[in-house]
Amino acid sequence: YPPEQLKSVSEEPTITGEEAHYIVEAIIAHRPIKNKKGIYEYLIRWKGYNADEDTWQVFEDFDDVNTIISYWRKLG
């Protein structure tokens, strides 16, 4: 998604029912999703965790799109 189409939400971690939401420390990389033009997965470094626990996440997994917007701006 282009950054201007994304909406901002709270950066505070929340717990909904049994599901905890973790804080993104940084986006390390991105890769295209096969057969989905213009859609990416992002390699996430989680706050308080080391590189061994980085995971690939899709856009819909993010609570705060500002992290994605900042990542794309840094790439130019």
N, CA, C and O atoms as a GROMACS GRO file, in nm:
protein
  304
    1TYR      N    1   0.083  -0.117   0.000
    1TYR     CA    2   0.000   0.000   0.000
    1TYR      C    3   0.088   0.124   0.000
    1TYR      O    4   0.188   0.128   0.072
    2PRO      N    5   0.055   0.226  -0.078
    2PRO     CA    6   0.130   0.350  -0.072
    2PRO      C    7   0.109   0.416   0.064
    2PRO      O    8  -0.001   0.409   0.119
    3PRO      N    9   0.212   0.481   0.119
    3PRO     CA   10   0.200   0.542   0.252
    3PRO      C   11   0.081   0.635   0.268
    3PRO      O   12   0.020   0.638   0.375
    4GLU      N   13   0.046   0.711   0.165
    4GLU     CA   14  -0.064   0.806   0.178
    4GLU      C   15  -0.200   0.739   0.192
    4GLU      O   16  -0.297   0.804   0.230
    5GLN      N   17  -0.209   0.609   0.163
    5GLN     CA   18  -0.336   0.537   0.177
    5GLN      C   19  -0.350   0.470   0.314
    5GLN      O   20  -0.453   0.410   0.344
    6LEU      N   21  -0.247   0.480   0.396
    6LEU     CA   22  -0.248   0.414   0.527
    6LEU      C   23  -0.299   0.511   0.632
    6LEU      O   24  -0.277   0.632   0.622
    7LYS      N   25  -0.367   0.459   0.734
    7LYS     CA   26  -0.413   0.544   0.842
    7LYS      C   27  -0.336   0.510   0.970
    7LYS      O   28  -0.297   0.395   0.991
    8SER      N   29  -0.317   0.609   1.053
    8SER     CA   30  -0.240   0.593   1.176
    8SER      C   31  -0.329   0.542   1.289
    8SER      O   32  -0.446   0.580   1.300
    9VAL      N   33  -0.271   0.456   1.373
    9VAL     CA   34  -0.338   0.411   1.495
    9VAL      C   35  -0.239   0.420   1.610
    9VAL      O   36  -0.121   0.448   1.589
   10SER      N   37  -0.285   0.395   1.729
   10SER     CA   38  -0.202   0.406   1.849
   10SER      C   39  -0.080   0.316   1.846
   10SER      O   40  -0.086   0.203   1.795
   11GLU      N   41   0.032   0.366   1.900
   11GLU     CA   42   0.154   0.288   1.910
   11GLU      C   43   0.157   0.204   2.038
   11GLU      O   44   0.245   0.119   2.052
   12GLU      N   45   0.065   0.227   2.129
   12GLU     CA   46   0.065   0.156   2.256
   12GLU      C   47   0.029   0.009   2.237
   12GLU      O   48  -0.067  -0.023   2.166
   13PRO      N   49   0.106  -0.081   2.301
   13PRO     CA   50   0.070  -0.223   2.291
   13PRO      C   51  -0.061  -0.248   2.365
   13PRO      O   52  -0.086  -0.188   2.470
   14THR      N   53  -0.142  -0.337   2.311
   14THR     CA   54  -0.268  -0.370   2.376
   14THR      C   55  -0.285  -0.520   2.382
   14THR      O   56  -0.220  -0.595   2.309
   15ILE      N   57  -0.373  -0.562   2.472
   15ILE     CA   58  -0.406  -0.704   2.480
   15ILE      C   59  -0.556  -0.716   2.457
   15ILE      O   60  -0.635  -0.656   2.530
   16THR      N   61  -0.594  -0.793   2.356
   16THR     CA   62  -0.735  -0.814   2.323
   16THR      C   63  -0.766  -0.960   2.351
   16THR      O   64  -0.718  -1.048   2.280
   17GLY      N   65  -0.845  -0.986   2.453
   17GLY     CA   66  -0.872  -1.125   2.490
   17GLY      C   67  -0.743  -1.191   2.532
   17GLY      O   68  -0.679  -1.146   2.627
   18GLU      N   69  -0.705  -1.296   2.463
   18GLU     CA   70  -0.582  -1.370   2.494
   18GLU      C   71  -0.464  -1.326   2.410
   18GLU      O   72  -0.352  -1.371   2.433
   19GLU      N   73  -0.486  -1.238   2.312
   19GLU     CA   74  -0.384  -1.204   2.215
   19GLU      C   75  -0.306  -1.079   2.256
   19GLU      O   76  -0.365  -0.972   2.273
   20ALA      N   77  -0.175  -1.091   2.273
   20ALA     CA   78  -0.090  -0.976   2.305
   20ALA      C   79  -0.038  -0.914   2.176
   20ALA      O   80  -0.012  -0.985   2.078
   21HIS      N   81  -0.024  -0.784   2.176
   21HIS     CA   82   0.032  -0.713   2.061
   21HIS      C   83   0.171  -0.665   2.100
   21HIS      O   84   0.188  -0.599   2.202
   22TYR      N   85   0.270  -0.697   2.018
   22TYR     CA   86   0.408  -0.663   2.047
   22TYR      C   87   0.446  -0.533   1.978
   22TYR      O   88   0.384  -0.494   1.879
   23ILE      N   89   0.549  -0.468   2.030
   23ILE     CA   90   0.594  -0.341   1.975
   23ILE      C   91   0.704  -0.366   1.873
   23ILE      O   92   0.800  -0.440   1.899
   24VAL      N   93   0.690  -0.305   1.756
   24VAL     CA   94   0.790  -0.315   1.650
   24VAL      C   95   0.906  -0.223   1.685
   24VAL      O   96   0.887  -0.103   1.706
   25GLU      N   97   1.027  -0.280   1.691
   25GLU     CA   98   1.146  -0.197   1.710
   25GLU      C   99   1.193  -0.143   1.576
   25GLU      O  100   1.228  -0.025   1.565
   26ALA      N  101   1.194  -0.228   1.473
   26ALA     CA  102   1.238  -0.186   1.340
   26ALA      C  103   1.191  -0.284   1.235
   26ALA      O  104   1.168  -0.402   1.262
   27ILE      N  105   1.176  -0.233   1.113
   27ILE     CA  106   1.156  -0.319   0.997
   27ILE      C  107   1.295  -0.340   0.938
   27ILE      O  108   1.363  -0.243   0.903
   28ILE      N  109   1.336  -0.464   0.926
   28ILE     CA  110   1.471  -0.498   0.880
   28ILE      C  111   1.477  -0.511   0.728
   28ILE      O  112   1.576  -0.470   0.667
   29ALA      N  113   1.372  -0.566   0.668
   29ALA     CA  114   1.370  -0.590   0.523
   29ALA      C  115   1.226  -0.609   0.478
   29ALA      O  116   1.134  -0.616   0.560
   30HIS      N  117   1.208  -0.617   0.349
   30HIS     CA  118   1.076  -0.650   0.293
   30HIS      C  119   1.096  -0.743   0.174
   30HIS      O  120   1.205  -0.750   0.117
   31ARG      N  121   0.990  -0.814   0.138
   31ARG     CA  122   0.993  -0.902   0.021
   31ARG      C  123   0.852  -0.908  -0.037
   31ARG      O  124   0.754  -0.901   0.037
   32PRO      N  125   0.843  -0.922  -0.169
   32PRO     CA  126   0.710  -0.931  -0.230
   32PRO      C  127   0.644  -1.063  -0.196
   32PRO      O  128   0.710  -1.166  -0.179
   33ILE      N  129   0.512  -1.060  -0.188
   33ILE     CA  130   0.435  -1.182  -0.169
   33ILE      C  131   0.404  -1.238  -0.307
   33ILE      O  132   0.350  -1.167  -0.392
   34LYS      N  133   0.437  -1.362  -0.328
   34LYS     CA  134   0.417  -1.427  -0.457
   34LYS      C  135   0.270  -1.415  -0.502
   34LYS      O  136   0.178  -1.436  -0.424
   35ASN      N  137   0.252  -1.382  -0.628
   35ASN     CA  138   0.121  -1.371  -0.692
   35ASN      C  139   0.034  -1.258  -0.637
   35ASN      O  140  -0.087  -1.257  -0.658
   36LYS      N  141   0.094  -1.163  -0.566
   36LYS     CA  142   0.019  -1.047  -0.514
   36LYS      C  143   0.100  -0.922  -0.546
   36LYS      O  144   0.181  -0.877  -0.465
   37LYS      N  145   0.078  -0.866  -0.663
   37LYS     CA  146   0.154  -0.751  -0.711
   37LYS      C  147   0.143  -0.632  -0.615
   37LYS      O  148   0.033  -0.590  -0.578
   38GLY      N  149   0.258  -0.578  -0.577
   38GLY     CA  150   0.262  -0.461  -0.491
   38GLY      C  151   0.235  -0.487  -0.344
   38GLY      O  152   0.223  -0.393  -0.266
   39ILE      N  153   0.224  -0.613  -0.304
   39ILE     CA  154   0.199  -0.649  -0.164
   39ILE      C  155   0.325  -0.713  -0.108
   39ILE      O  156   0.387  -0.798  -0.172
   40TYR      N  157   0.363  -0.672   0.013
   40TYR     CA  158   0.488  -0.716   0.072
   40TYR      C  159   0.470  -0.777   0.210
   40TYR      O  160   0.371  -0.754   0.280
   41GLU      N  161   0.570  -0.857   0.247
   41GLU     CA  162   0.589  -0.901   0.385
   41GLU      C  163   0.706  -0.821   0.439
   41GLU      O  164   0.796  -0.782   0.364
   42TYR      N  165   0.706  -0.797   0.568
   42TYR     CA  166   0.811  -0.719   0.633
   42TYR      C  167   0.878  -0.802   0.740
   42TYR      O  168   0.811  -0.868   0.820
   43LEU      N  169   1.013  -0.799   0.741
   43LEU     CA  170   1.088  -0.868   0.845
   43LEU      C  171   1.098  -0.775   0.965
   43LEU      O  172   1.155  -0.666   0.957
   44ILE      N  173   1.041  -0.818   1.076
   44ILE     CA  174   1.025  -0.734   1.194
   44ILE      C  175   1.121  -0.773   1.305
   44ILE      O  176   1.135  -0.890   1.339
   45ARG      N  177   1.188  -0.671   1.362
   45ARG     CA  178   1.263  -0.686   1.486
   45ARG      C  179   1.172  -0.634   1.596
   45ARG      O  180   1.130  -0.518   1.593
   46TRP      N  181   1.141  -0.719   1.691
   46TRP     CA  182   1.049  -0.686   1.799
   46TRP      C  183   1.124  -0.622   1.915
   46TRP      O  184   1.233  -0.665   1.950
   47LYS      N  185   1.065  -0.521   1.974
   47LYS     CA  186   1.126  -0.452   2.088
   47LYS      C  187   1.140  -0.551   2.204
   47LYS      O  188   1.044  -0.617   2.244
   48GLY      N  189   1.263  -0.559   2.258
   48GLY     CA  190   1.289  -0.648   2.370
   48GLY      C  191   1.329  -0.789   2.329
   48GLY      O  192   1.352  -0.874   2.414
   49TYR      N  193   1.337  -0.814   2.197
   49TYR     CA  194   1.374  -0.946   2.146
   49TYR      C  195   1.497  -0.933   2.057
   49TYR      O  196   1.527  -0.824   2.007
   50ASN      N  197   1.568  -1.044   2.036
   50ASN     CA  198   1.688  -1.039   1.953
   50ASN      C  199   1.658  -1.083   1.810
   50ASN      O  200   1.545  -1.121   1.778
   51ALA      N  201   1.760  -1.078   1.724
   51ALA     CA  202   1.744  -1.107   1.582
   51ALA      C  203   1.695  -1.249   1.555
   51ALA      O  204   1.631  -1.274   1.453
   52ASP      N  205   1.725  -1.342   1.644
   52ASP     CA  206   1.680  -1.480   1.626
   52ASP      C  207   1.527  -1.491   1.630
   52ASP      O  208   1.471  -1.590   1.584
   53GLU      N  209   1.462  -1.389   1.684
   53GLU     CA  210   1.317  -1.392   1.698
   53GLU      C  211   1.246  -1.298   1.600
   53GLU      O  212   1.126  -1.272   1.615
   54ASP      N  213   1.321  -1.246   1.501
   54ASP     CA  214   1.259  -1.166   1.396
   54ASP      C  215   1.158  -1.252   1.320
   54ASP      O  216   1.178  -1.372   1.304
   55THR      N  217   1.049  -1.191   1.276
   55THR     CA  218   0.947  -1.265   1.201
   55THR      C  219   0.901  -1.186   1.079
   55THR      O  220   0.910  -1.063   1.076
   56TRP      N  221   0.852  -1.258   0.979
   56TRP     CA  222   0.791  -1.196   0.861
   56TRP      C  223   0.644  -1.172   0.890
   56TRP      O  224   0.572  -1.262   0.934
   57GLN      N  225   0.598  -1.048   0.865
   57GLN     CA  226   0.460  -1.010   0.891
   57GLN      C  227   0.402  -0.940   0.769
   57GLN      O  228   0.475  -0.874   0.695
   58VAL      N  229   0.273  -0.953   0.750
   58VAL     CA  230   0.204  -0.881   0.643
   58VAL      C  231   0.146  -0.751   0.698
   58VAL      O  232   0.136  -0.733   0.819
   59PHE      N  233   0.110  -0.661   0.608
   59PHE     CA  234   0.057  -0.530   0.645
   59PHE      C  235  -0.056  -0.539   0.748
   59PHE      O  236  -0.060  -0.461   0.843
   60GLU      N  237  -0.145  -0.633   0.728
   60GLU     CA  238  -0.262  -0.645   0.814
   60GLU      C  239  -0.226  -0.678   0.959
   60GLU      O  240  -0.309  -0.659   1.048
   61ASP      N  241  -0.105  -0.726   0.984
   61ASP     CA  242  -0.062  -0.760   1.119
   61ASP      C  243  -0.020  -0.638   1.200
   61ASP      O  244  -0.004  -0.648   1.322
   62PHE      N  245  -0.002  -0.523   1.136
   62PHE     CA  246   0.048  -0.404   1.204
   62PHE      C  247  -0.064  -0.327   1.272
   62PHE      O  248  -0.169  -0.304   1.213
   63ASP      N  249  -0.040  -0.288   1.398
   63ASP     CA  250  -0.132  -0.200   1.469
   63ASP      C  251  -0.104  -0.054   1.434
   63ASP      O  252  -0.194   0.030   1.439
   64ASP      N  253   0.021  -0.024   1.398
   64ASP     CA  254   0.063   0.113   1.371
   64ASP      C  255   0.129   0.120   1.234
   64ASP      O  256   0.240   0.070   1.216
   65VAL      N  257   0.062   0.180   1.138
   65VAL     CA  258   0.116   0.188   1.002
   65VAL      C  259   0.228   0.290   0.989
   65VAL      O  260   0.298   0.292   0.887
   66ASN      N  261   0.248   0.376   1.089
   66ASN     CA  262   0.356   0.474   1.083
   66ASN      C  263   0.492   0.406   1.070
   66ASN      O  264   0.583   0.462   1.009
   67THR      N  265   0.507   0.288   1.126
   67THR     CA  266   0.631   0.213   1.115
   67THR      C  267   0.659   0.179   0.969
   67THR      O  268   0.773   0.191   0.923
   68ILE      N  269   0.557   0.137   0.897
   68ILE     CA  270   0.572   0.104   0.755
   68ILE      C  271   0.600   0.229   0.673
   68ILE      O  272   0.687   0.229   0.585
   69ILE      N  273   0.528   0.335   0.702
   69ILE     CA  274   0.550   0.462   0.630
   69ILE      C  275   0.693   0.509   0.649
   69ILE      O  276   0.758   0.547   0.552
   70SER      N  277   0.743   0.507   0.772
   70SER     CA  278   0.881   0.549   0.800
   70SER      C  279   0.982   0.462   0.727
   70SER      O  280   1.081   0.512   0.674
   71TYR      N  281   0.956   0.332   0.724
   71TYR     CA  282   1.046   0.239   0.655
   71TYR      C  283   1.058   0.275   0.507
   71TYR      O  284   1.169   0.284   0.455
   72TRP      N  285   0.945   0.295   0.439
   72TRP     CA  286   0.948   0.327   0.297
   72TRP      C  287   1.012   0.463   0.272
   72TRP      O  288   1.082   0.481   0.172
   73ARG      N  289   0.990   0.559   0.360
   73ARG     CA  290   1.053   0.692   0.344
   73ARG      C  291   1.204   0.682   0.354
   73ARG      O  292   1.276   0.749   0.279
   74LYS      N  293   1.255   0.600   0.446
   74LYS     CA  294   1.400   0.581   0.460
   74LYS      C  295   1.461   0.520   0.334
   74LYS      O  296   1.574   0.550   0.298
   75LEU      N  297   1.384   0.433   0.268
   75LEU     CA  298   1.433   0.370   0.145
   75LEU      C  299   1.432   0.466   0.027
   75LEU      O  300   1.500   0.444  -0.073
   76GLY      N  301   1.355   0.572   0.039
   76GLY     CA  302   1.351   0.672  -0.067
   76GLY      C  303   1.248   0.640  -0.166
   76GLY      O  304   1.231   0.714  -0.263
   0.00000   0.00000   0.00000
